[in-house]
Amino acid sequence: MKITNELFQEAIELEMNVYELYSIFHDYFPEDADFWWEISLEEKNHAALIRSGQEHLAEMKLFPDEILPDSLETIKEENEKIRQIIEKWKQIPGTRKEAFQTAFQLENSAGEAHFQEAMTEDKPSKVLEIFQQLNEEDKDHAQRIKNYLEEKNI
């Protein structure tokens, strides 16, 4: 797969869009504010990791391909979908349960799931292993959302 600047930008935008959505959830649901704050910051950290990789590794062809989705079109579609969700929530906020359902679906979507798979790969390349170490605590959002739902009986 050839990683292009456009693919990097879309991947960074995806993480920042999810960050924005989770920040909205943080503002709307004070009872879950700490949870949303934590994972929203983790999404922002994911964007920073990708950006840093682009700046320092891409030109030398050392950036781990596994981190980014294979399809530019897929990630563009994901970004558009998330932008629409953000606009909907800004106009008409949903329920607490809908926020968690939306987040769970997003975390299992192509772009987010791809990043998660790379961060949990068993036999990573040396460079991917460095990314995994940098991202050690900022992973498995879908499972954490599911666990939180069960813990809080949502």
N, C-alpha and C positions, 0 to 999 in steps of 0.2 A: 504494500500500500504506500502510495506517495502522500506524505503529509504536507499539506499546503498551508500558507498563512491564513487562508480563508477558513480552513478546517480548525486551525488553532483558535481563530477569533470566535467562531461559532461555539466551540467547546467552552471557551472562557465565558462567553455570553450565556450559555446554558447554565453554568454554575452560578453566575450572577443573577440570572432570572429566578432560579430556585431560591437563592439567598433573599431576593426581594419578596418573593411570595411568603417565605417563612417569617420574614420580618413583619409582614402584614398580619400573619397569624399571631405573632408575638404581641402585636398591638391590640388585636381584637379579643384575645383570650387571656386575660391576666392570670387566670388559674393555671395556665400552662406556659406562662411567659418564660420561665427559666428553661424549659425544654426547647421551646421554639428558638430562643436566643442562642442556645448552645449549638443546635444543628444549623441554624442560619449562618453562624460564624464559621462553622466547618465547611459549608458550601463556599463561602468567601475564600477560605483557605485552599479549597480545591482549585478555585480559579487562579489563585496566586501560584500554586504549584505548577499548573499548566503554563501560565505566563512565564514563570521562571524557566521552565524547561524549554519553552520556545526561544527565549532570549539567550540561553546559555548552551543548549544542547542541539537544537534543531539544525543549525547550520553545519555542525560537525556530524550530522546524521546519527546522533547518539540518543535522541529522544525515543523512549519506548513506545512503539506503535500501539501496544495493547491498551494504552490509557485512553486513546481517542477512538470514537466509533469509526467503522469502516466507510460509512456513507455520509457524504456532505449533505445530501438531500434529506436524509433521515434526521440529522441533527438540526437542520434548518426548520423542518416540520415540527420538531420538538420545541424549538425556541418559539415558533409562532403560536403553538398550542399554549405554552406557558404564559406568553404575553397576553393572550386572550383570557386565560384564567385570572391573571393579575388584574386586568381591567374589570372583569366581572366582579371580583371580590372588592375592588375599590368602589364600585357602584352599588352593589347589593351584597353585603357580606353574608356568607353562609353560616351554617351552624358549626359548633365545635366538632361534632362528629364528621361533618363534611370536610372540615379542614384536615383532619387526620386521614380520611379516605383519599382526599386529593393528594396529600403528601405521600401516602403509601403507593398510590398508582404512579406518581412521578418517579419515586425511587425505584420502581420496577420497570420504568420505561427504558427505551433503547440507550439513550445517552447516559443516564445515571447508572443503570445496571452495568453498562460496559466499564465505567470507571471503577465500580465496586468489584467487578470480576478481576480487574487488573490488580487492585489493591489486596486481593486475597489469593492470588495465584500462588500455587505451591512451590514451583521451581522457577522463580523469576530470574531474568538476566540481572547482572550486577547493577545496572542503572535502575531497572525497575525495583530492585530490592531497596535501593536508596530512597526512591519515591515512597515505597511501602513504609519504610522507617519514618520518613518525614510525616506521613499521613497516619501513623499508627493508631492514634486515638479517634481519628475522624472518619470512621467507617461504619458500614453496616447500618445505614439509616433505616432501611425498610424493617429490619428486625427490631431495631430500637423503637421505632414507631409502634410496631405490633406489640412489643413488650409493654410499652407505656399505656397503650389502649387497654390491655388486659389488667395491668396494675391499677388503673384508675376506673375500670369498669365503664368505659366509654362505648 
